Amino acid sequence: MTPAIKLLQQQHRVFHIHEYHHDPGTASYGLEAAEKIGMPPEQVFKTLVVALDAKQLLVAILPVNQQLSLKKLAKVAGGKKTAMASPDQVERTTGYVLGGVSPLGQKKSLPTFIDQSAKAFAAIYVSAGKRGLDLELAPSDLQELTQAVWTDLI
């Protein structure tokens, strides 16, 4: 059981776990998840950790088939420049391995931003905290539990 699943249980949220066999040779963890759980990629969301002005870490949650606009994220977060955090920073700060970073149950609470496209769905899919394991939950629950800001990240 991952910290993300424990958090959802403690908060009495409705969620479903989707497990699949992860292929270590896959090029895109997010697209692999969408394909293997049989959901459209625009409904499956990836969790990215980004450094703002080389100081503050942020979390960006967006569809797996889209690319993060670093400029839009910097602007909404009140900074000048963003860059992807190093794998070491990501793992140390979240407690999760790359390809299995959940936006929920991270070791350190970070400012979080969710792409507003998530609001179009009754349920979205995010990593449950390990490769080959996804969570299905309401976007509003994800936003509330992470205290995220809705914005355009694409």
N, C-alpha and C positions, 0 to 999 in steps of 0.2 A: 504494500500500500504506500502510495507516495504522499508527500506533504500536501499536494493539491487536492487529492481525494479526501484526506483527513479534514482539511479545511472545509470542503463542501459538506461533509457529513456533520461536522461540528456546528455549521451554520444552518443545518436543516434545509439545504437547497435541493431542488430536483435536478438530477443529472443522470447520465448514462455513460458507461465505460465501453469503449470500442477498442478491442485488442486485435492486432494483426501481426503477421510475421514480417519483421523488419529485414530488408536486404541491406547488409553493410556496404554494398557496392553502389547503392543508389546515388544519383547526382543531386537530387532534391528531396530532402526529408518530407517537406510539406506536400509536394505533388504526389509522392509515394503514399502518404497518409490518405489523401483525397481519393486516390485510385483504389487503395485496398479497403477503405471503409465504404466505398461506393457513393461518395458524395461529390457534388460539383465543387471545383477548386475555389470558387468565389464564396463558398460557405464554410470552408476550412481555413482557419487563421493561424499564421505563424507568429511567434514571439521573438522579437529582435531586441537586443540590448545595445544601446547607442550611447556614446560619450558626447555630452554637450560642452562646447568650449574647452575640451580636454580635461574637464573637472568632474562635472555631475553626470552620473549614469541615469539613463531613461529607458523605459520599456515602450516599444511600439508594437501594436498588434494589428495585423493587416492580412488580407487574403493571400493564400500561398501562391496564387498565380499573378501577383502584382509585385511591383518594386517600390520600396520605400523612397519617398522624396525627402532626402536629408534636409533640403532647404525649407520645406514646409514644416518639418518637425522642429527645426531650429527656431523658426519664427514663432510657432505656437508655444514653444517652451520658453521663449523669452531670451534666447541666446543668439549668437552670431553664426556658429558653425557646429555641425555634428559630424561624427564619423563612427563607424561601427566599432564597438568595444572589442578588445582582444579576446580570444577564446579563454585565456586564463582569467581575465576580469569577469567574463560572463559566468564561468563555472564557480569561481570564488564567491561572487556576489549573490548568485541565484541559488546555488547548491545543486544545480542540474547540469547534465552534460549537453553539449551542443547536439541539436537534433531532437532533444527531449526537454527543452526549456519550457516549462509551464508558466503562464502569467500568474498563476495562483500558488501560494505556499512558498514563495521565495524566501531565502534566508534573510535578505534585507529588503525592506519595502522601498520601492523606487517610484518616482513620478511615472505615471502610465498614461498612454494615449492609445485610443482604439479608433481605427478607421470607421467613419460614420456609415459605411456600407453594411456593417454588421446589424444595424437597426432594421434592415429590410427583412431579416429572418426571424422566425419564432425561436429557432435554435441555431447555434453555431458550434463549431468543433475546434478545440484547442488541444495542445499537448497536455497529457495528464502527468508529465514529469519524467517520462522515460521513452526511449525510442520504441515504437510499436504499440503505444498506448495513447488513445485520445479520449477527451471528454466532450460530451454533448451537453450543452447548457444554454439557458436563455442569455442573450446578450446583456440584458439589464442586470442579471445576477453577476456576470463577469465585471461589468462596469461598477456596480456597487461594491463588490468585494475587493476590487483593486483601487477604488476611488479614482478611476480613470476619467480622462477628458475625452469627449467625442470630438473628432476633428477629421479633416481630409488629410490623409497621409500618403496618398498615391500621386 
